[in-house]
Amino acid sequence: MVFERYKGSQVMGQPSNDEIAARAEALYEQGIRASVEPGNVGKFLVIDIRSGDYTVDENDMAAMKRAAARHPDGLFHVMRIGHRTLGRIGARFTRTDM
């Protein structure tokens, strides 16, 4: 019987979140960006760092569900095409009394 050892919330032997993100960014820059950016800016991209496979969708959850269905044991990273972040936290106020 195989037992998984845990270190904090991470299974030992699995890459950290930072390592997953770094690998996904490298895969994106090495070949995915050129094929997905034209016409897909603002959409969500989910990369499986184990296979290098990815999926694109306007909805982040739909992209994640498709990726997980194709690769049930995948290690995934979600990014937004053409943006540095997935989204924004907080409110944005503009003056309307001018």
N, C-alpha and C positions, 0 to 999 in steps of 0.2 A: 504494500500500500504506500502511496506517495503522499507526503504531507507538504503543504506549502508553508514556508516560513514567512512571517510578516515582520517588517521593520517599519514601525509606525503604521501608516495606512497603505504602504506600498509592499507588494510581493517582492521578496528578495530575488534578484536576477532579472527583474523587469526594469526597463528604462524609466527614469524620472520624467515628470511632466516637462521639465526643461529640455531633457534629451529628446523626447518625442517631438517637441516644437522645433528644435534645431534640425532634426532629421527631416521633418516635413518641409521646413523652409528650404533646406538644401535640395530636396526633390523638386520643389516648386520652381526654384531658380534654374535648376539643371535641365528642365525640359517641359514642365507643365505650363509655365507662365505663357510662353509664346503661343501655345495652342488654345489656351482658354481666355486670355484677357480680351482679345478683340470681340466685342459684342456681349461680354458677360460681366462687365464692371458692375459691382454692387451685389452680385449673386454670391452665394455661399459655396465654398469648395471644401469637401471632406477628403482628406488623404489618409490612406492606410499605409503607415510607414513600413509595414512588413512586406507588402506586395508591391507598393508603389502605385497601386490603383487609386483612382479618385472618382468622385461624382460631383456634379454641379447642379444647383437648384436655387430658385428664388427664395425658398423656405429652408432654413437651416435644419429643422427637424426632419423634413422630407429627405434632404440629402443624407443626413445621418442614418435614417432608417434604411435607405437603399444601400448605403455602404455596409451597414451591419448585416443586412440580409445576404450580401455577396461574400462578406468576410466575417463570419461570426466570431472568430478569434482575433480579429484585427486590433491594431493599436491606432487610434484615429486622432487626427488633429483637424480642427475646423478653422477656416480662415475666410475672410471676405475679399473677393477678387478686386484688386485695384485700391484697397484700403489698408491702412496700417493696423486697424483694430476691427473687431467684430461689430461694435456699436458704441453707443455713448451712454453714460450713466448720468442722470440728473436732468434738470430742465434747462431750457434755453429761453431767455426772456428778451423781448425786443420792446423798445419804447413805441407806444402808439399815440402819445399825447403831444406830439410835435406839430 
